[in-house]
Every structure is written in C-alpha cells, then in structure tokens.
Amino acid sequence: MTKLCLGLTTGKYSQKKELDGETIEPIGINPFTFRAIVGKGHREFSSKRQQDAQEFFLHFVNLMEHFVRNENPVDIFKFEVEDKVVCDVSGMVRYTHRIESCLPLPIPLTSATNRAEVDAYEAKKAELESSSNKALIGDLVRPNIPFEACLDMFNSPGQIDFFSTGAGRNCTGTKYTRLASFPDYLVIQLQKFMAGEDGIPKKLDVAVDMPLELDLSPIRGHGQQANEVLLPEDDKPTPVVDDVVVKQLIEMGFQLNAAKRAVISTGNSGAEAATNWIMLHLEDPNLNDPLEEGGGGGAPFIPDPVAVSSINGMGFTTEQATKALKATDNNVERAIDWIFSHQDEIMETGDSGIGGTAVQIQQKYTDGPGKYTLFGFVSHMGPSTMSGHYVAHIFKNGRWAIFNDSKVAESEKLPKDLGYLYFYKRATS
C-alpha cells in the first residue's frame, strides 16, 4: 500500500523518459497486483467477475483495519451513526451507535423534477421498442432527482417492529438516523443498484445533481435529550418460532429473517397470518436484517463453509468466523464488518488472530464541521451490476480530470450527476 501511494503521489510513473535518443511513453501503474492482493481469499474479489466499487472500498477498509496496528489511514473515512428508536406505546427511546465508512443515500424516484417528460419517454419507448422503429424513440430521458430529496429520504423517520422493554411486548417504533460525527473525508454512495421485480439486479439510470459544496450540519445527532426517557435494558424473553411455518414462507420465496420476524410478530398464528404480515411490511428497512440475540429459535446454525474459508483467509479462526456468520445470517461481507465492530465479543471466544496474536482493534474516527467540498467521484457505465465499466473523475490543480483505465484527460463537461461513489473532503473555510 505504501509503494502504491508513493507511486501515485510522486508522479514517477507518469513521466516520459529518454533512452538512446528515443522517447519512452510513461508506463503508469497497473492495479492488477494491488487488486490481486486485496482480493486474495475473498469469494468475489478474487474472481474475474464484475465487482461493485462500494463493496470493494468497504472490503479494503476492513483489510486495513485488520493489518494496520498503529495509525490507520482509513480512519479519515470513519464516522459514527446515531440510531434513535422511539417506542410508539411507551414513548421511551433507545439510542444505538455504529461506525461506518460510507454513507449510502436512497434515491426517491417519485421526487423526479421531470416526471412528466420521463413518463412520456417511457410510454413512447414501450410503444416503439417491439417494432422496427426504435430509432424514433429519441434521446434518453433520465429522471432528474434533487440531492436534497435523497438526503431527506435518508433523514426521514421510519416505522419498525421491535420488542419494547418499556411496553413489555412487540410493538411499533419510530426510527431516526443521524450522524453523530463528521469525518475528514466523506464517501457517499448513491444506491443505484436494486433487485427488479424478477429478482435480477438492475441499475437505476437516474441523474442526481450532486453539489460541489455540501453542508450536513442539519443532520448531526445530539444524543439523549433532557425530556427523553431511555428504554430499560432488561433482556427480552426468547420468542418461540414455528419452524414449519418458517419453512413454508421460505419456500414461498421470502428470506429467512423476514420469515422468522413475521412468525414472531403474528404470535405463531399460522402461515396465512405471517404471509399477510410480510406483505404489509415489505418496505420495512429491517425486514431482512438478522434478528436480535435470542430471537431465532429453531434448528441449530450451520455456517457456510465457503464463507468460513474466506474469513479464515483474513486470519480469523473458525470459531470467530462462525460467530460472526451466525450474527449476520451467513453473509460474509457483513460478517467481516461485524467482527470489526464487536471486538469484545470476538475476544471472549479465547481465540487469537493471525500468528497467534489476538486481534485488538480500537475504533477511531475524526470529527469536525459538517461542510465538505467534492474532489472526486466514481461512475459506473453499464446496465447492471453484472456488466459495465468504471471511470473516475478527480479534481486536481484547479481542473477536473477523467481517469479511464490508462487514459487520462481533462474533463470538458463534468458528469457529476451520473456518478455512483462521491468523495468529499472537509471544507477549509
């Protein structure tokens, strides 16, 4: 990593050379070796399949967490997220905090400022696409989404179902998400990839007018307020789950955690009631999240052996990998995140990390004013997560440059509304 940074910052490999009277073009820096090292042992990133830039960034952050023992350069990306849940029955609140390195923002298609033009284009496209007159469709019309609408959707309260220790039962709550700290460098992901009605991942071809200057101060969290009463910390009773109904729901196409959550929420009253509950809660942000400890019931957990092997490749033991996979429903990427955010629980296993040395990671992050300046973004060119090409734009020496594989040129018309990952740095004034 040090060699790569030196090569990129010194410009050593971007300069022409003279040899025996001939000019040799710069060789640049081939990222093949870097990618191979970072992706080693990872089921996706060690393959040649199309990869997601945001997932690769988070994987890289996790690797740096694991191998860097002292000052970690990726700390500049970390920030603390504050989640507040207000019990709709008791009025009591619960605060939880987590460390993130990327801020994902949803895209509200209903907020498009050119909705009429988009609808007319889609209707014309549907009419002509099956004919031989496709050329008459005209230029692509993308939905124009204001950035403020994306931020408002992230910042807006949402309804969740949870066990309230204040009410003593399952009930609804209102969840608020704020940022408890602002990092030196902020990475924003526009959530352009989603599952279509047929279950196949697709890309939202939209334009979001990302600002060059950004102020996130209004969404800073301030913790418990004087008039708020915290929910008791008492452990909730372990609910009983009807495994037969869970199996029926899974066979219907629902995910395991959604099935368990539906069965628990309907009091084991049968498949029909559980199915109706899921249909009413399809938009819940936590529908497929792992249930809290003690909320599972049923058959013993069996870890995915491929996932265990991937985590072993990072230096963690099988017991640690199993514990993390159990907490994240066999999702290897989330399991790695879980390991680094649950160091106390990992150390309780009595196992050690690489070379027999216990892995001890203290979460560090920077904080300061919430005003930022855009200095780079990554764009995806292609129809879906399964295909396409990434390019990057970077602001340097007062100009925007486009980096497309080995080709670098000045960006004449900056497409900052079509990016996927955006990189901001804290404003100096």
C-alpha positions, 0 to 999 in steps of 0.5 A: 500500500505504501509503494502504491501511494508513493507511486501515485503521489510522486508522479514517477510513473507518469513521466516520459523518459529518454533512452538512446535518443528515443522517447519512452511513453510513461508506463503508469501503474497497473492495479492488477497486483494491488487488486490481486492482493486485496482480493486474495481469499475473498469469494468475489474479489478474487474472481474475474467477475464484475465487482461493485466499487462500494463493496470493494472500498468497504472490503479494503477498509476492513483489510486495513483495519485488520493489518494496520496496528498503529495509525490507520489511514482509513480512519479519515473515512470513519464516522459514527451513526446515531440510531434513535428508536422511539417506542410508539406505546411507551414513548421511551427511546433507545439510542444505538451507535455504529461506525461506518465508512460510507454513507449510502443515500436512497434515491426517491424516484417519485421526487423526479423534477421531470416526471412528466417528460420521463413518463412520456419517454417511457410510454413512447419507448414501450410503444416503439421498442417491439417494432422496427422503429426504435430509432424514433424513440429519441434521446434518453430521458433520465429522471432528474432527482434533487440531492436534497430529496435523497438526503431527506429520504435518508433523514426521514423517520421510519416505522419498525417492529421491535420488542419494547422493554418499556411496553413489555411486548412487540410493538411499533417504533419510530426510527431516526438516523443521524450522524453523530460525527463528521469525518475528514473525508466523506464517501457517499454512495448513491444506491443505484443498484436494486433487485427488479421485480424478477429478482435480477439486479438492475441499475437505476439510470437516474441523474442526481445533481450532486453539489460541489459544496455540501453542508450536513450540519442539519443532520448531526445527532445530539444524543439523549435529550433532557425530556427523553426517557431511555428504554430499560435494558432488561433482556427480552424473553426468547420468542418461540418460532414455528419452524414449519411455518418458517419453512413454508414462507421460505419456500414461498420465496421470502428470506429467512429473517423476514420469515422468522420476524413475521412468525414472531410478530403474528404470535405463531398464528399460522402461515396465512397470518405471517404471509399477510404480515410480510406483505404489509411490511415489505418496505420495512428497512429491517425486514431482512436484517438478522434478528436480535440475540435470542430471537431465532429459535429453531434448528441449530446454525450451520455456517457456510463453509465457503464463507468460513474459508474466506474469513479464515483467509483474513486470519480469523479462526473458525470459531470467530468466523462462525460467530460472526456468520451466525450474527449476520445470517451467513453473509460474509461481507457483513460478517467481516464488518461485524467482527470489526465492530464487536471486538469484545465479543470476538475476544471472549471466544479465547481465540487469537488472530493471525500468528497467534496474536489476538486481534485488538482493534480500537475504533477511531474516527475524526470529527469536525464541521459538517461542510465538505467540498467534492474532489472526486467521484466514481461512475459506473457505465453499464446496465447492471451490476453484472456488466459495465465499466468504471471511470473516475473523475478527480479534481486536481490543480484547479481542473477536473480530470477523467481517469479511464483505465490508462487514459487520462484527460481533462474533463470538458463537461463534468458528469457529476450527476451520473456518478455512483461513489462521491468523495468529499473532503472537509471544507477549509473555510 
